[in-house]
Amino acid sequence: MYQVIVVKQSIFEDNNKDADLLRKECKEKGVFLLNIMSSPGSGKTTTLSRTIETIKDEVNIGVMEADIDSDVDAHTISQYGVRTIQLHTGGMCHLDADMTRQGLHELGMENLDLAVLENVGNLVCPAEFDTGSSLNIAILSVPEGDDKPLKYPLMFEVCDVVLINKVDVLPYFDFDIEKCKENIHYRNKNAKVFEICAKSGEGIKSWCDYLLTRIREWKE
């Protein structure tokens, strides 16, 4: 006799329990955890930079930059005067709840209102693992195409917010923004969608107003 164990299912179940515990810890410490996901080149770091510029006088921010290697993004974000650390995943294409907890403890949760996790850049693995976040967002850039919500369903199913970035180049790409929104809401009818251009700042205030409202509601 022997027992068959479905390893993938077991990993996800254990991680989900760990994520719930981390959410509870963040709640007790008053830290709102924002998980940013997207494909490489979508504009995660630029969007985060603009967001920090807009809200840093309203909330105390700490940032965890996750990459397989390098510290390029952490160097960029640290120049905005917020607490920043770099997380190297050792080749893994995502962060799970325990890795996020280690990052938070290294970052320091004292006197922190908002902790941001810039996840590893891809549209598959990060969506599979609950990090214990208070809010999940995905960034989809115009050059990637309006069909991405159909091709990568889980990413858009687990996100509370989708930022459609690089709207300044809409005239140069075959991208139907209304069709994209329709595809997003086909996967997740409750997803909040913002049109932005992180480079110019277009739409960033609306996104930041929403984020600040969510943080305040969560703290109350």
C-alpha positions as CSV (number, residue, x, y, z in Angstrom):
1,M,0.0,0.0,0.0
2,Y,1.1,3.5,-0.7
3,Q,-0.3,7.0,-0.6
4,V,-0.6,9.3,-3.6
5,I,0.1,12.9,-2.8
6,V,-0.9,15.7,-5.2
7,V,2.1,17.9,-4.5
8,K,1.0,21.0,-6.3
9,Q,-2.3,21.1,-4.6
10,S,-0.6,20.6,-1.2
11,I,1.8,23.5,-1.9
12,F,-1.0,25.8,-2.8
13,E,-3.1,24.9,0.3
14,D,-0.2,25.4,2.6
15,N,0.7,28.7,1.0
16,N,-2.9,29.9,1.2
17,K,-3.0,29.2,5.0
18,D,0.3,31.0,5.4
19,A,-1.0,34.0,3.3
20,D,-4.0,34.3,5.6
21,L,-1.7,34.4,8.7
22,L,0.4,37.1,7.0
23,R,-2.7,39.1,6.2
24,K,-3.7,38.9,9.9
25,E,-0.2,40.0,11.0
26,C,-0.2,43.0,8.6
27,K,-3.7,43.9,9.8
28,E,-2.5,43.9,13.4
29,K,0.5,46.1,12.5
30,G,-1.5,48.4,10.3
31,V,0.4,47.6,7.2
32,F,-1.5,47.6,3.9
33,L,0.3,45.2,1.5
34,L,0.1,46.0,-2.3
35,N,1.1,43.3,-4.7
36,I,2.0,44.5,-8.2
37,M,2.2,42.0,-11.0
38,S,2.7,42.2,-14.8
39,S,4.9,41.0,-17.6
40,P,8.4,42.4,-18.1
41,G,8.4,45.7,-19.7
42,S,4.9,46.7,-18.9
43,G,6.0,49.6,-16.8
44,K,5.8,48.3,-13.2
45,T,8.7,50.3,-11.8
46,T,7.7,53.5,-13.7
47,T,4.1,53.2,-12.5
48,L,5.4,52.5,-8.9
49,S,7.7,55.6,-9.1
50,R,4.8,57.8,-10.2
51,T,2.6,56.4,-7.5
52,I,5.2,57.0,-4.8
53,E,5.7,60.6,-6.0
54,T,1.9,61.2,-5.7
55,I,1.2,59.7,-2.3
56,K,4.4,59.7,-0.3
57,D,3.3,62.8,1.7
58,E,0.1,60.9,2.7
59,V,1.4,57.6,3.8
60,N,4.7,56.0,5.0
61,I,5.8,53.6,2.2
62,G,8.2,50.7,2.0
63,V,9.0,48.8,-1.2
64,M,10.2,45.3,-1.8
65,E,11.6,44.8,-5.3
66,A,11.6,41.1,-6.4
67,D,13.8,39.9,-9.2
68,I,15.6,36.7,-10.2
69,D,18.8,38.8,-10.1
70,S,20.1,42.4,-10.2
71,D,19.2,45.4,-8.1
72,V,18.3,47.8,-10.9
73,D,14.8,48.4,-9.8
74,A,15.6,48.8,-6.1
75,H,18.2,51.4,-6.9
76,T,15.6,53.3,-9.0
77,I,12.9,53.3,-6.3
78,S,15.3,54.1,-3.5
79,Q,15.9,57.5,-5.1
80,Y,12.4,58.5,-4.2
81,G,13.2,58.5,-0.5
82,V,11.2,55.5,0.6
83,R,12.4,52.4,2.5
84,T,13.5,49.9,-0.1
85,I,14.9,46.4,-0.2
86,Q,15.8,44.0,-3.1
87,L,14.5,40.4,-3.0
88,H,16.3,37.8,-5.1
89,T,14.3,34.7,-5.7
90,G,17.1,32.4,-6.6
91,G,15.7,31.6,-10.0
92,M,12.1,31.3,-8.9
93,C,9.5,33.1,-11.1
94,H,7.3,34.2,-8.2
95,L,7.0,35.0,-4.5
96,D,4.9,33.1,-2.1
97,A,3.6,34.1,1.3
98,D,6.6,33.0,3.3
99,M,9.1,34.8,1.0
100,T,6.9,37.9,1.3
101,R,6.9,37.6,5.1
102,Q,10.7,37.4,5.1
103,G,10.9,40.5,3.0
104,L,8.5,42.4,5.2
105,H,10.4,41.5,8.3
106,E,13.7,42.6,6.6
107,L,12.0,45.8,5.4
108,G,10.7,46.5,8.8
109,M,6.9,47.0,9.5
110,E,7.2,49.6,12.1
111,N,5.8,53.1,11.2
112,L,4.8,51.7,7.8
113,D,1.3,52.3,6.3
114,L,1.9,50.9,2.8
115,A,4.2,48.0,1.9
116,V,4.6,47.4,-1.9
117,L,5.7,44.2,-3.4
118,E,6.8,44.5,-7.0
119,N,6.6,40.9,-8.0
120,V,8.7,39.0,-10.5
121,G,7.8,40.0,-14.1
122,N,5.5,37.4,-15.8
123,L,1.8,36.7,-16.2
124,V,1.7,33.1,-14.9
125,C,3.5,32.1,-11.7
126,P,2.9,35.2,-9.6
127,A,-0.9,34.8,-10.0
128,E,-0.8,31.3,-8.6
129,F,0.6,32.2,-5.2
130,D,-1.2,34.3,-2.6
131,T,1.3,36.6,-1.1
132,G,-0.9,37.7,1.8
133,S,-1.6,41.0,0.1
134,S,-4.4,43.4,0.9
135,L,-4.7,44.4,-2.8
136,N,-3.6,42.7,-6.0
137,I,-3.0,44.8,-9.1
138,A,-1.9,43.9,-12.7
139,I,-0.4,46.2,-15.2
140,L,-1.2,45.6,-18.8
141,S,0.6,47.8,-21.4
142,V,-0.9,48.7,-24.8
143,P,2.0,47.1,-26.8
144,E,1.2,43.7,-25.2
145,G,-2.3,43.5,-26.9
146,D,-5.9,43.6,-25.7
147,D,-6.2,39.8,-25.7
148,K,-3.9,39.2,-22.7
149,P,-6.8,38.7,-20.3
150,L,-8.0,35.8,-22.5
151,K,-4.6,34.2,-22.8
152,Y,-3.6,34.5,-19.1
153,P,-6.9,34.1,-17.3
154,L,-5.7,33.5,-13.7
155,M,-3.7,36.8,-13.6
156,F,-6.8,38.8,-14.3
157,E,-9.1,36.6,-12.1
158,V,-7.0,37.3,-9.0
159,C,-6.5,41.0,-9.5
160,D,-8.6,43.7,-7.8
161,V,-7.3,46.4,-10.1
162,V,-5.9,46.5,-13.7
163,L,-3.9,49.4,-14.9
164,I,-3.9,49.7,-18.6
165,N,-0.5,51.5,-19.1
166,K,1.1,53.3,-22.1
167,V,-2.1,54.7,-23.4
168,D,-0.1,57.4,-25.1
169,V,0.9,54.9,-27.8
170,L,-2.6,53.8,-28.6
171,P,-2.6,55.4,-32.0
172,Y,0.4,53.2,-33.0
173,F,-0.9,49.8,-32.0
174,D,-3.9,47.6,-32.9
175,F,-5.3,47.8,-29.4
176,D,-9.0,48.2,-28.7
177,I,-9.2,49.6,-25.2
178,E,-12.9,48.9,-24.8
179,K,-12.4,45.4,-26.0
180,C,-9.6,45.0,-23.5
181,K,-11.9,46.2,-20.7
182,E,-14.5,43.7,-21.9
183,N,-12.0,40.9,-21.8
184,I,-10.9,41.9,-18.3
185,H,-14.4,41.9,-17.0
186,Y,-15.1,38.6,-18.7
187,R,-12.5,37.2,-16.4
188,N,-13.3,39.3,-13.4
189,K,-16.5,41.4,-13.3
190,N,-15.4,43.2,-10.2
191,A,-12.0,44.3,-11.4
192,K,-11.4,48.1,-11.3
193,V,-9.8,49.4,-14.4
194,F,-7.7,52.6,-14.8
195,E,-6.2,54.0,-18.0
196,I,-2.8,55.4,-17.3
197,C,0.5,56.6,-18.9
198,A,3.1,56.2,-16.2
199,K,5.6,58.1,-18.2
200,S,3.6,61.3,-18.6
201,G,1.5,60.9,-15.4
202,E,-1.8,60.7,-17.2
203,G,-4.4,58.9,-15.1
204,I,-2.1,58.4,-12.1
205,K,-4.0,60.7,-9.8
206,S,-7.3,58.7,-10.3
207,W,-5.4,55.5,-9.5
208,C,-3.7,57.0,-6.5
209,D,-6.9,58.5,-5.1
210,Y,-8.5,55.0,-5.3
211,L,-5.4,53.4,-3.6
212,L,-5.5,55.9,-0.7
213,T,-9.2,55.3,-0.2
214,R,-8.6,51.6,-0.1
215,I,-5.8,52.0,2.5
216,R,-7.9,54.3,4.7
217,E,-10.9,51.9,4.5
218,W,-8.7,49.0,5.4
219,K,-7.1,50.7,8.3
220,E,-10.5,51.8,9.7
